[in-house]
């Protein structure tokens, strides 16, 4: 049995945080001990409490908060933690001191973007963790190219999904009915935190083009903003288009499978992305995926084979591909995507790979 502490300093809730909660639950269900260390005022802490997960409140504020450091160190000593898996920069810089206690630290990098590599941040990468888990090959390449870690110390482990939860037979009708989407109407959905890099505004800008060719098209934007101004900006974008009444802002939805089930096409509009949990979820539910050609997405979405790719920000191409997915038989593509999800993205497959990485680090 392993005793694992997962740390997360973010106060918001998105795919990264959902992945952490899912991993902790899997570890607990499979005979291990696992905890979440997070800010008490964070969305992930509240969600962890709701799910009945073991928790420790750590005030992750700033990079070297003495109270956070002492709280985390006291916890890992008291609970005899075998290994710490940290998921963001502030918690990573806090738990660096656990290495002086002989506790191995793994850094999991979820986001495919240029990483801060000043002296202090470089120190947290090179000295603060023994090994790294990257959510995609593109993230691993970035870490290596920025000289933040050698390739042999990086494990590439993608998103894991519950294949019993994300199934083609989930009924999406209640979600359509709840938000007034007519029976038989075409529904296009984008799922994710409302923030600049998720770029939901590009789908908004494509709406008029899509509706011109698909008159009954409706659109779900599923997710909550990380800051109120991002929602205000998105609402301003919506206010500028002709078919603003076709866009439905659903807010954060825990049972996201119901909204995928309700949809005909799932759009990923991000300008920065690793692989995204939404893609394997949609694959496993046999939904057509139209996604941006960025980060680790092309490692999963093969254009014309398992989904469709377009250049980020190209609203004309986005509209063209959504219309094509809605008006053509894409069953062969969704079947291939379904097979990929079952072969590579089941939670058992992903967590067994994660456990393997933990054990290799502990042996090292």
Buried (B, 14 or more C-beta within 10 A) or exposed (E): EBBBBBBBBBBBBBBBBBBBBBBBBBBBEBEBBBBBBBBEEBBBBBBBEEEEBBBBBBBBEEBEBEEBBEBBBEBBEEBEBBBBBBBBBBBBBBBBBBBEEEBBBBBBBBBBBEBEEEEEBBEBBEEBBBBBBBBBBBBBBBBBEBEBBEEEBBBBBBBBBBBEBBBEEBEBEEBBEEBEBEEEBBBBBBBBBBBBBBBBBBBBBBBBBBBEBBEEBBBBBBBBBBEEEBBEBBBEBBEEBEBBEBBBBBEBBEEBBBBBBBBBBBBBBBBBBBBBBBBBBBBBBBBBBBBBBBBBBBBBBBBEEBBBBBEBBBBEBBBBBBBBBBEEEBEEBBEBBBEBBBEBBBBEBBBBBBBEBBEEBEEE
